[in-house]
Amino acid sequence: MPVRVGIPRYLGYFTFYPLWKTFFEEIGLEVITSPPTNQQILNDGVAEAVNDACIPIKLYHGHVVAIKDQVDVLFVPRFVKVRKLETETFCPKFLGLPDLLRASINNLPELLDTRVELTSGRFELFRIAREIGERFGVSLARITRAYILACQALRRYRGLMCKGMLSDDALECMEKGNQASKRQNLGELSIAVLGYPYLVYDHFINMDLVKKLNGLGAKAFTAEMIPPGRLLREAKNMPKQMFWYYSNRAIHAAYYYLKKKRVDGIIHVTAFACGPDAMLDRLMEMESKKWGRMPFLTLSIDEETGTGGVDTRLEAFIDMLKRRSVK
């Protein structure tokens, strides 16, 4: 029976899942993911995580609880750096996530807390893959083949999103091996929905934001729909970069959409009590005013956020944009 490795369906899942899933399966492991976020996962996360944790960290704890008894190993990589921006790193809670889990949740299986720091050289990701593969007694030849296929899967995933697919549509397309139908309507308005991918793409915690926008006649555009090279070039608009990877991606995407003038408004999905996100929100709002007074809406989310308030704010924002467009 193959070793069962668990991947929680949150945080880095929306950015790197095809890479890890393909690699683990190609070296002979069985990959098990937690279910999509639901109320039980949220409740478990709130119960297990420390009180002052932000909602993403609480949800990750909930996903771990949902899967921990079904697997032999939990894959919880310790993300440090993945791009060569001098001061950029991941949020401290990403760096300490394996330790947070060990301190908070009882009866955990073994945690595979591989350190991911990709700025030491071109072959750093392969070194990480080799380290993981050797941990499970896999030959170098098989590790190399799995690594190549995993990188190809990640490139395809990113390519599908650059063509306009959302994360779940791109993953569905890859699973089925064909072109999955896009769930977004064309819409008369175009809205940049920006923020950390685990808030933008998790339908439960953002109360199905994109579907609501589609229903109001708007199409959503995200940071992942911008080619990575172009996104990184937008960094020159900032005299100094923010310290956090996902924060930089979001503000760079905002610059791209503001300069191209391809959207009618920007919605920033932000996590309440997240310090980096609070700084990002203020910066994004100021830049939206600076670049042509782009309409800007902040949606702050935590475990107490209700659909009624979100619906009202979205309807008012879209109505304002429609009125603005006919003047």
Summary of the structure (lengths in Angstrom):
residues: 327
radius of gyration: 19.8
end to end distance: 66.0
largest distance: 66.8
contacts: 1061
relative contact order: 0.12
helix: 53%
strand: 14%
